[in-house]
Amino acid sequence: SDYNLDCMPPHGYIHVLSLTENIAEFRNAVNRQKISGNIDTPEGGFDAMLQAAVCQSHIGWRKEAKRLLLVMTDQTSHLALDSKLAGIVIPHD
């Protein structure tokens, strides 16, 4: 690359911030983020949705809350076995 970027290493999902009403904390968390070296972002979005759905205590869903995840992207999703290339061989339960 011609750009000097300080990228995060490739990853499937990293929990950054639980649900909060603190706008400043949210803004700071967003501003601290770096781009990652992930290559296959459509599946990364699905992994993040899965984690948000099943890791309730980390996300901070209220017990009585209705949950809605909205994903907007300009990339076409697809299923592939690329995770094996990254050494991720244990599928989600």
N, C-alpha and C positions, 0 to 999 in steps of 0.2 A: 504494500500500500504506500501511496505517496503521503499519507497522513500520519502524524505522530499521535496515535490514540492510546489512551490508558484504558484498556478494555478489561472487563470482568472475564474470568475463564468460562468456558462453556458449562452450562448447567441446565437442569430440567426445570427447577423451581427454587426460588429463595424467598422465604417469608420476610418481608420488610417492615410491615406495620399492620397491626390489627385495626379493625374498624374503630374510628374515632370521630368525635365531633370537633376536635381541635384542628382547625383549619391551618394554623401555623405549623403544627407538627406534621400534618399531611404534606404541606408545601415543602417543608425542609426535607422530608423523606424522599419526595420526588426529585428535588434538586440535587440530592446526594447520589442519585443513581448514575451509573455509567452504562454505556452500551456493552453488550457481551459479544463473545465470539461465537455465539450460537449460529448454526448454519441452517437449521430447519425450523424456522419460527412457527409455521402453522401447528405443528405438533406441540411445540412449547406452550402455545396458548391453551391447547386442550389439557395439557398437564397442569397448568395453573388453575384452570376451571375445576379439574378433578380435586386438586388440593384444597381449593376454597370450599368445595362441597363436603369433603370428608374430614378435614382438620378443623372442626368446629371451635374447639377451645383456642386455637391459635388465631383464627380469623376474628373471633369475638361475636359471632352471631348470637343475638338474644334468643332465648328458648321459644318465645312466642312470635318471633319475626317470620314473615314470609320472605323467602330468599329468591332473588332474581340476579342472574349473571348475564350481562350483555357483552358480547364480543363483536367488535367492528374491525374489519380488516380488509385489505385489498388483495390478500393472498388467498389462493385456492388451497383448501386443506386436502390432505391425502394421507393414506395409511401406507406405511412402509416398514421395513425392518432395519432402518438406519440405526436404531438404538443399539443394536448389537455391535455396530462399528465403534460406538462410544463406550462399550463395555457394560452397557445397561442390559443385563440379561434376565433379570427377575421382573416379570410383568406385574402390573398393578393387580391387587386382589379384587 
